Every structure is written in structure tokens, then in C-alpha cells.
Amino acid sequence: MEEAVCDGGDAQETEEVPEVAVDIRRDGVRKGTAAIKNDFLTTKDKFHKFLDSNGRLPEEKDEEEEEKPQADDNDELKGTTEASEEEEPAAKKLKVEQQQQEEQVEEEKSSKPWKQEGKRQRGQNKSRPHVKPTTYEDQRLCVSVAQGNRKCNYGDKCKFLHDVAEYMASKPADVGAACYLYDTFGACFYGVTCRFARAHTTPDFQSMKDEARVKALEGHKPVRNSLDKDLQYRLRKHRVPFDRSTEYLQAIGKDREPGQQHHRNGKQPDAPTAVQSPAAAAAAAEVAHEPTAPDVQAGTETKATVKTIGPLTDVDVIKLRACEKKQVDFQDKLYLAPLTTCGNLPFRRVCKRFGADITCGEMAMCTNLLQGQQSEWALLKRHETEDLFGVQVEGCFPDTMTRCAELINNHIDVDFVDINSGCPIDLVYKKGGGCGLMTRTKKFEQIIRGMNYVLDVPLTVKIRTGVQEKYNVAHKLIPEMKKWGVSMITLHGRSREQRYTKLADWDYINTCSSLAAPVPLFGNGDILSYEDAMKARETGVSGLMIARGALIKPWIFTEIKERRDWDISSSERLDNLRNFSNYGLEHWGSDTRGLEKTRTFLLEWLSFLCRYVPVGLLERVPQRINERPPYYMGRDYLESLMASQHVGDWVKISEMLLGPVPKNFNFLPKHKANAYENCSASRVSCSAGGSALMSRAFLLAERPINATAAGLEIRDT
């Protein structure tokens, strides 16, 4: 990014020939840099001095210039003293000189360890250490005490504190005077462990309740799709029946051997046989164009997953036809893409406020869901504001994907299920999942047909143009997927190998949309403004999926629906971050553990928000998604702070909302473009370089950071 900025960022040179500067960008000299008005451009040093001084540009002091000659005189005196001393052995002298040089480098770098000049690093910080949220608390209060002085089941063997006074003595200071959970629900589930406890606790550490509000919200559950403990136990003990999945898997198992005989003998393989009732045979004849699946055998009954009461009806034994399934109107909708890490429930709530029509949970691994992993099931949670919600699953085998679909169908409240066949990461692709499914068409077909057979809701698929950069295969797969029974297709206009090195190919998306008709096809890629959305809709797609554009500016949904460029103020942007923080405290908890988890996800999101350039500062509207902003001064201090791509400034913003970070807080960026290695003291410094699709990371030093700190020290891993 630093290479894209003119040397020194002088406004005088660009003021003389502004038109030439624009042409230079077109010719590629300043390619990838956002066009910002000359009045707001600045240099890197001035930008950071402005932030370090809390909005005041420090003037150069004559005292500093006077100190430099004194330092030079001292150096000369040191040189004459060293010359007068006796010479030491060569090896020993080299060792001392090397040590002195290292100490000098350490002193120079320790002054500003997180703003060092250096070569921009590329790639990801792989094998990032997993930090448990419990590490931020020296002593934890037992849940039995925190939730109403219940009797502890572990007695003397419990390793947590039971003395509230002792816990309060070591508890970190409260962050604020008002608790969002107490104000919203009338009571705080976390009691004295809440970091806003003084808002709802008495001097003798008793929790208060707003009885009227609690009674009004009695029985109200804003979040659904939580993992039931009984279901989790049965999943771990393999006691959950998958009858419909077993029927389908047995059918494709019988079909496999005749298929092999067909190749050897040249004969047409026999279809899998099953005893059918007349009604089932008639239904199969009516839907002959739909994907075939084994019919319910006569005289057999499917085991109910839960105990039921009342007479047996046709709904209990007859499978729904495709035309009888739940229908979803996908036409002309704005679809918030399922985003790993950043697409969490609090972020989706923020986007719903701005007008997102369709939301989808983060990608979940089907094997982890079948094993009952709590962390994976948390990705399926749905807030009551998400009126059109789906979940995305990833897998590479028909048996696990079909069982996972049946599990979701029986225990989760969703409007559709999406198959991720576009994930480019190696961990997924090398197992045959994600983009790998696009090259394994036989398995892909079995997965789609199997999931479609067991689901009572629409099945959608997300794909890329292909795996290789110059070899597109989506146009070949889309007609086949129509036959397999998908209800909607989303096409990302890039290949796996391409990643984000080039712009999305919307011409190819237009070609595929005509092939997909009448099945809806959503286009995805490089939408950051309503102008981009209007051009994308001209291609004939049924709707738009927005991913990075929503991370950089979640109000893009409002811009598209109102057809305008929103020059949002810094205070409004801070309110959005405050809403996210409140939603995070509601979702992850308002105790120390939940608060620091909220901070971590807030920092992940800020790594994208810093790439936004306010509309009032742009020389040419709108901003393009592949353009990174140069160093510029905002219209106020907060706007400049939000433009910083240094992790330390992100922490300052988080401290405005969630209080100071703990001493041992750490957040390791995923991408190296935001961090330079500082050899002194084995620390990592954060650079101003930006990156897309990445979580940012750093490890804070032992001392906490306050919002007025001039620098940020972080430990290397």
C-alpha cells in the first residue's frame, strides 16, 4: 500500500496537474489507490503524529534541534575516549561492537515499535495460537454462586471461587455504568461477574431485577437453534436415527454395482428395486422430471425422532414432493454472504438494520455437527430479526452430508440449506470439499440429490467459476444442478486459484444466469456501492450476494435500496460499532470472558472497516473495492482514527466501547500485511498495510493500552 502512495504525499505536486494525476492512476502508476481530494491527503508521519497527539498536529520544536548537536558532541567525546583505550583482541572487540549495535537498534525501535518502516510482508500467519477466553481472568466465580447462590454440585472439589467478596476484590473494574442486558431484558444473567455489575447489584452483591420488564418478556426467546443437551448426548453416543438418509444411501449403494456392469458388458444397468405402493408409484410418475429417490416401502413406518401423541396422519409417512416443500421467494433480494469469522450473529443483526433481505450462518462442517460439537452448532443460531435465514454446510461425502441435512431438517428452524462448494482454503479443498466438489461431479450429484431427498426446505448451492484461473466449469455444472433439484445457485465470479488478484467476471456471470433459468442465480463479487449493484443487475441475475462490501460498509444495503451514496459521519459509524458491541455482549456474555470475545470479533471487523473512504473525501465517487486508501486526514479526529490500518488504533476504538484491554490480552493477525517483525525484544510491530479476507492479529505487551497511548507494543509468537 505504501508503494501506491506518492512520495511524501505532497499536495502541491498533485494540485498543479490534477488531471494528470488521474491519468496516472489509469495508466497503472497509482493503480489500486483510491482517489481522494488533495486537501485531505497527507504523509505517513503526519498521519500518525496526528493520531498520537489526539487530533493535534505537533509543531516541530527548536529544543529537539538543539538536542541533536549535543548528542553529536557526546558521540565525538565517546569516540576520542575509545581511541585512547588499549585495543582488545579482535574476536572480543567484534563481540562487544555487535552487542552495542544490537542495543542501539533496540533503543531506536523501542521508541515506536509498531510504526517501523520496512518491507511489506505477504502471506498469512499460519498456525495461530488459540487463546482461551478464560485466560483473561485470574480467578473465576463458580457458576452456582453467580446465578443465584445455588448449591455447587462439586462441593469442596470445585476449583472456582465461592466467596463473592474475594472474587470482587480481584475482579477487573467495571467498564460502564449501564448494562445493556439489564436495560433490555430487565435482568442480567451474569450477576456480579458482569463487567457492568454496578448497574444491577446492591452493595451486598445481590442482583436486582426489573420485575415488570422480566414479566413482559417471559417465555420470549430472541435466539433459536441452540443445541439441546439431550440431542448432544445422543449424537455423541450415535443414538440419533437417520432413517431417510439410510434409505437414500442404500439406494445409491445398490445402483453402484449395476453401473459397473454397464461399463463391462455394455448393458443398461437396472434401476434400484423397491416395493412401492400404488400411491407412491403415481406420485413418482407425476414428478418424473425431479430427482429420483427411493420410495417408502409398503407396510413400513418411519421411526419418529421424538415421541408423538395423537393419530397417525399421511404427513407422518408420506414424503413431501418438491412442489409441496416450503417455497422461498429469492427474486430481487439482497443476500448477506455467509462470512467465516466476521459473519457472526451480532454482525448479521447490524446488516439487518441496514436492510439485508437474506442472511446465512457461517460455514459449518457437517462432521462436527454430527458429532455434537457445541462450537459448530453455535454457527447455526438464528436471531428473531432474521426473517429469511439459512445455514451453510460443508462436506465431501454423500453419507455425512445427507445425514447432516436430515439432522438440520428435524432439529433446526431454517428457511433453506446451502451447500458450500466454493470454499478455496486448502484445509477444505484437499479433502474434496468446497471447490473440490466442482471437480467431483458424481459425488456432487449424490450429495445434492441426497440432501434434497431428506430436506423439507429449499436446497441452494454456492459455487465459483472453477478451480483453475483460466478454465471455467460453472457453465457446465449449472444445467446439471438444475436436473439434480437445487432451488437457487450463487456464483462467485472468481476461480479458486484467482482468489482476489483480479476483478470478478460479471460477463461470465451473465452467461451463467441465462443457463440457470428458471432457477434463480445470484451474482457475487466486487459490489461496494449502489452503482456497482445497478451494473450487476443489468446482467440478468435474480439477486445479489454481498460479502466484502458489507464488511467494509454494512450500510451498503441502505445505499442500494435508496439508490444513493451515503456520506455517513464518524459518529454514526461509531454508533454502528456500539450496536455491534451491545449485540456481542448479548450473544457472548457481559462477563470478562464474553466481553473479550466481543472485542476480538470487533477487531476482526475493524480490519475491514478501516478500508472505507468517506464519500465527502473522494475525488471520484464511488470508491472501488480494489482501491486502497492512501494516508489522509479525516474531517475530525475520530474519522482519521477509523482510517488507520494499524492494529493499535483498532484497539483504541475498542477501548472506547469495551474499556481497557487486560494485561495478557492477545489478538494475532491472520495476515502478515498488517505486521512487521521487530527483532528487538522479540516483538512484532503492526504496519499500515491492508489486506482482504483476513483476520488481524497481534499480541499486546504486558501493560494495558489506553486510548491516548502513542504506541503499541506487541509480543512475537
C-alpha positions, -999 to 999 in steps of 0.1 A, spaced: 0 0 0 29 23 7 41 19 -28 8 32 -41 11 65 -22 31 93 -38 64 100 -21 57 122 8 21 126 -2 27 162 -12 -5 180 -22 15 207 -41 26 184 -69 -9 170 -74 -26 204 -72 -6 217 -102 -17 189 -126 -48 171 -110 -59 157 -144 -25 142 -150 -27 125 -116 -60 109 -126 -45 97 -159 -15 83 -140 -39 61 -120 -54 49 -152 -20 41 -166 -12 20 -136 14 41 -117 -11 46 -89 -32 16 -96 -52 3 -67 -52 37 -48 -84 54 -40 -88 89 -55 -90 113 -25 -92 151 -27 -59 168 -24 -70 188 6 -72 156 27 -40 138 16 -11 136 40 21 117 47 25 87 68 45 105 95 20 134 97 -9 110 99 5 90 128 16 122 146 -19 135 143 -34 103 158 -7 101 186 -14 137 196 -52 130 198 -61 153 169 -34 180 173 -6 182 148 26 188 170 48 215 157 85 210 154 102 222 184 135 240 184 145 222 215 148 189 196 171 206 170 192 219 199 195 184 214 209 169 182 242 188 182 246 179 219 242 143 211 267 146 183 292 162 207 287 134 231 294 109 203 326 127 194 337 125 231 329 89 232 349 83 200 381 100 214 378 81 247 375 48 229 405 56 207 427 63 237 419 29 253 440 -1 246 430 -23 217 413 -55 227 415 -89 209 398 -89 176 372 -115 184 363 -99 217 361 -65 201 337 -77 174 315 -92 200 313 -60 220 306 -39 189 279 -63 178 263 -61 212 264 -23 212 249 -22 177 221 -45 188 214 -24 218 213 7 197 189 -9 173 167 -19 202 166 17 216 157 31 182 129 6 176 115 7 211 106 43 207 79 34 181 78 -4 179 45 -5 160 52 21 133 85 10 118 95 14 82 102 -19 65 94 -42 36 58 -52 34 53 -88 43 29 -110 24 10 -142 32 -7 -155 63 4 -160 98 -4 -197 99 -7 -219 130 -20 -191 150 -22 -200 187 -57 -205 201 -63 -183 232 -89 -195 256 -112 -166 269 -107 -179 304 -70 -168 303 -81 -132 309 -93 -140 345 -70 -149 373 -99 -162 395 -133 -172 383 -165 -173 404 -184 -205 404 -215 -205 382 -237 -218 410 -229 -186 430 -230 -162 401 -265 -174 391 -283 -171 424 -263 -188 452 -273 -223 442 -256 -253 458 -224 -264 440 -226 -300 428 -188 -304 431 -186 -293 468 -150 -290 481 -136 -303 448 -148 -272 429 -118 -252 416 -137 -219 413 -143 -193 440 -174 -194 461 -167 -162 482 -182 -133 463 -163 -107 483 -130 -124 475 -139 -125 438 -149 -89 437 -116 -79 452 -97 -94 422 -123 -87 396 -114 -60 369 -130 -27 372 -164 -22 356 -165 -9 321 -196 13 323 -224 24 345 -252 9 323 -257 -28 315 -272 -34 280 -286 -68 291 -303 -53 322 -318 -24 303 -331 -48 275 -343 -78 295 -348 -64 330 -322 -88 345 -286 -98 338 -278 -135 336 -242 -129 347 -249 -113 380 -218 -100 398 -195 -113 371 -209 -88 347 -185 -61 337 -213 -36 342 -224 -51 375 -228 -19 394 -259 -11 373 -278 -41 387 -262 -52 420 -267 -40 455 -238 -31 479 -241 -66 494 -236 -81 459 -272 -91 453 -286 -90 418 -315 -67 411 -344 -73 386 -369 -52 368 -399 -74 375 -422 -56 351 -398 -60 322 -390 -96 331 -427 -105 332 -433 -88 299 -406 -109 282 -414 -141 300 -411 -170 275 -396 -148 249 -365 -163 232 -348 -140 207 -323 -166 196 -332 -200 183 -314 -231 171 -294 -238 203 -280 -273 208 -301 -293 232 -281 -312 258 -301 -343 252 -295 -341 215 -258 -335 220 -256 -366 242 -274 -388 217 -252 -375 189 -221 -384 208 -234 -418 216 -246 -424 180 -282 -428 191 -298 -404 166 -318 -423 139 -312 -412 102 -339 -433 86 -345 -413 54 -307 -409 49 -303 -446 53 -329 -453 26 -312 -430 1 -277 -443 8 -289 -479 4 -304 -470 -29 -272 -454 -43 -253 -484 -29 -275 -508 -50 -271 -486 -80 -233 -487 -78 -227 -524 -89 -251 -523 -119 -234 -492 -130 -200 -510 -131 -216 -539 -151 -229 -515 -176 -193 -504 -184 -181 -540 -187 -210 -557 -206 -223 -527 -224 -258 -533 -210 -281 -508 -194 -280 -511 -156 -312 -520 -138 -328 -493 -116 -328 -499 -78 -358 -520 -70 -381 -512 -41 -417 -524 -33 -439 -494 -40 -475 -487 -31 -498 -475 -59 -500 -440 -44 -462 -438 -43 -459 -450 -79 -484 -424 -90 -466 -397 -72 -433 -408 -88 -449 -406 -122 -461 -371 -116 -426 -359 -106 -406 -379 -131 -386 -348 -140 -375 -344 -104 -345 -362 -88 -353 -399 -82 -352 -413 -46 -363 -445 -30 -400 -446 -22 -414 -456 11 -419 -493 12 -454 -506 17 -462 -517 53 -432 -499 68 -433 -469 92 -406 -444 98 -394 -441 134 -402 -408 149 -372 -389 163 -394 -376 192 -424 -392 210 -457 -380 195 -492 -381 206 -524 -385 185 -535 -403 154 -511 -412 126 -516 -390 96 -503 -390 60 -478 -363 69 -461 -389 92 -454 -415 65 -455 -397 31 -426 -378 18 -433 -342 6 -429 -337 -31 -407 -309 -44 -437 -288 -53 -451 -292 -17 -419 -281 0 -416 -247 17 -412 -221 -11 -388 -191 -7 -390 -161 -30 -354 -153 -38 -362 -128 -66 -346 -93 -63 -332 -99 -28 -300 -86 -12 -282 -116 3 -256 -112 30 -230 -138 22 -220 -164 48 -187 -150 61 -163 -171 82 -154 -154 115 -169 -120 106 -204 -132 96 -214 -139 132 -249 -133 147 -242 -97 160 -228 -86 126 -258 -101 108 -281 -81 132 -262 -49 122 -267 -57 85 -304 -65 90 -308 -30 105 -294 -16 72 -318 -36 50 -302 -70 42 -330 -93 30 -314 -128 33 -289 -138 59 -270 -171 63 -249 -186 91 -212 -191 89 -199 -222 71 -203 -253 94 -185 -286 89 -210 -314 86 -188 -339 105 -186 -315 135 -223 -311 136 -229 -348 135 -205 -351 165 -225 -326 185 -197 -300 189 -210 -270 207 -188 -245 189 -200 -257 155 -237 -257 165 -233 -221 176 -229 -212 140 -265 -222 133 -281 -198 158 -307 -176 144 -319 -142 158 -356 -133 157 -348 -104 134 -335 -127 107 -368 -133 88 -352 -152 59 -323 -173 73 -304 -203 61 -274 -223 72 -244 -233 51 -228 -267 55 -196 -281 40 -187 -317 34 -173 -340 7 -192 -373 11 -228 -382 4 -233 -401 37 -222 -373 61 -239 -345 41 -272 -364 38 -273 -372 75 -264 -337 84 -292 -324 62 -317 -347 79 -304 -336 113 -309 -299 104 -343 -306 90 -355 -323 122 -340 -300 148 -332 -266 134 -355 -238 123 -342 -226 89 -357 -214 56 -331 -230 34 -299 -250 35 -269 -240 14 -240 -263 2 -206 -246 2 -189 -257 -30 -168 -225 -33 -145 -225 -3 -109 -221 -16 -89 -228 15 -65 -258 14 -79 -274 45 -113 -279 29 -102 -283 -8 -76 -310 -2 -103 -332 14 -125 -329 -16 -149 -303 -1 -155 -267 -11 -143 -260 -46 -132 -297 -48 -168 -307 -53 -168 -289 -86 -143 -315 -100 -161 -345 -84 -194 -343 -102 -205 -378 -93 -201 -372 -56 -216 -337 -60 -247 -351 -77 -251 -377 -49 -248 -351 -23 -274 -327 -38 -299 -355 -46 -295 -370 -11 -299 -337 8 -328 -327 -14 -344 -360 -6 -343 -356 32 -350 -318 34 -384 -301 36 -369 -267 28 -352 -255 -4 -316 -265 -11 -292 -239 -25 -256 -242 -38 -227 -216 -38 -200 -222 -64 -171 -204 -81 -163 -201 -118 -140 -230 -114 -108 -242 -98 -82 -231 -123 -79 -195 -132 -83 -198 -170 -106 -228 -171 -143 -221 -161 -166 -251 -154 -196 -234 -138 -214 -232 -171 -212 -269 -174 -223 -276 -139 -253 -253 -137 -275 -272 -163 -267 -304 -144 -276 -289 -110 -310 -279 -124 -316 -316 -130 -304 -325 -96 -330 -303 -79 -313 -272 -65 -336 -243 -57 -311 -215 -61 -275 -211 -73 -250 -184 -61 -220 -178 -84 -189 -160 -72 -172 -146 -103 -137 -158 -95 -119 -191 -96 -101 -208 -67 -66 -200 -80 -75 -164 -88 -87 -155 -53 -88 -117 -52 -59 -109 -76 -84 -98 -103 -119 -84 -105 -149 -107 -107 -160 -117 -141 -196 -104 -144 -198 -112 -181 -194 -148 -173 -220 -145 -145 -244 -131 -171 -238 -161 -193 -244 -185 -165 -276 -167 -154 -292 -174 -187 -282 -210 -185 -297 -213 -149 -332 -200 -158 -358 -206 -144 -337 -215 -113 -327 -182 -96 -290 -173 -99 -274 -148 -75 -242 -130 -86 -214 -122 -61 -182 -102 -64 -168 -66 -61 -200 -48 -51 -192 -18 -29 -217 8 -40 -252 11 -54 -236 19 -88 -219 -15 -87 -252 -31 -78 -271 -14 -107 -245 -26 -132 -246 -61 -117 -284 -62 -120 -281 -54 -157 -266 -89 -162 -299 -106 -156 -291 -122 -122 -320 -128 -98 -304 -112 -69 -271 -100 -54 -249 -116 -27 -226 -91 -9 -196 -102 11 -166 -79 15 -187 -49 6 -208 -55 37 -177 -58 59 -163 -26 46 -196 -6 48 -226 -25 62 -248 4 52 -244 -7 16 -278 -23 17 -294 10 25 -275 27 -3 -286 1 -28 -323 3 -18 -323 41 -17 -300 44 -47 -277 70 -32 -242 74 -18 -244 78 19 -218 102 33 -220 87 68 -204 106 96 -178 92 120 -203 95 150 -228 74 131 -201 48 123 -192 47 160 -229 41 168 -228 11 145 -198 -3 164 -216 4 197 -246 -16 184 -223 -44 174 -207 -44 209 -241 -45 226 -252 -73 204 -219 -91 211 -224 -88 249 -259 -102 245 -246 -131 224 -213 -140 240 -219 -126 275 -212 -95 295 -187 -110 318 -149 -108 312 -149 -139 290 -177 -126 268 -165 -90 267 -130 -100 254 -146 -124 229 -167 -95 217 -136 -73 215 -118 -100 194 -146 -101 168 -148 -63 168 -111 -61 159 -116 -87 132 -143 -65 117 -123 -32 121 -97 -47 99 -122 -43 70 -139 -11 82 -106 8 80 -106 4 42 -137 26 38 -132 62 25 -159 87 34 -178 99 3 -171 136 11 -134 130 8 -134 112 -25 -123 129 -57 -142 104 -77 -174 87 -65 -178 58 -58 -149 40 -42 -139 8 -59 -134 -24 -38 -99 -30 -52 -88 5 -43 -70 10 -10 -69 45 6 -37 64 8 -28 83 40 -54 110 45 -68 132 73 -105 128 81 -129 156 88 -125 150 125 -102 130 148 -125 100 150 -128 97 112 -90 98 110 -87 72 137 -111 49 118 -90 53 87 -59 39 104 -48 4 94 -26 -1 125 -38 -26 150 -30 -3 179 -56 22 166 -82 -5 163 -76 -13 200 -81 24 208 -115 22 192 -124 -10 210 -114 6 243 -139 34 237 -167 8 237 -154 -21 258 -129 -5 282 -92 -11 285 -77 -44 274 -64 -68 300 -27 -72 306 -25 -106 289 -49 -98 261 -37 -111 227 -51 -110 192 -28 -124 165 -35 -112 130 -40 -138 103 -22 -118 76 13 -105 77 5 -74 57 -5 -57 89 26 -66 109 63 -62 106 88 -82 127 108 -62 152 139 -81 161 145 -62 193 128 -77 224 113 -104 200 83 -82 193 60 -78 163 51 -44 151 20 -36 131 22 -20 97 -2 2 79 -6 -23 51 -41 -36 45 -55 -70 34 -87 -86 24 -105 -116 37 -84 -118 68 -84 -116 105 -58 -93 120 -36 -102 149 -13 -90 174 -1 -98 210 -2 -70 234 26 -63 258 22 -68 295 10 -33 301 -26 -23 291 -31 3 264 -52 34 269 -68 55 242 -41 82 244 -11 59 241 13 70 214 25 35 206 16 -2 209 40 -29 219 32 -65 210 49 -98 216 61 -121 189 47 -157 186 
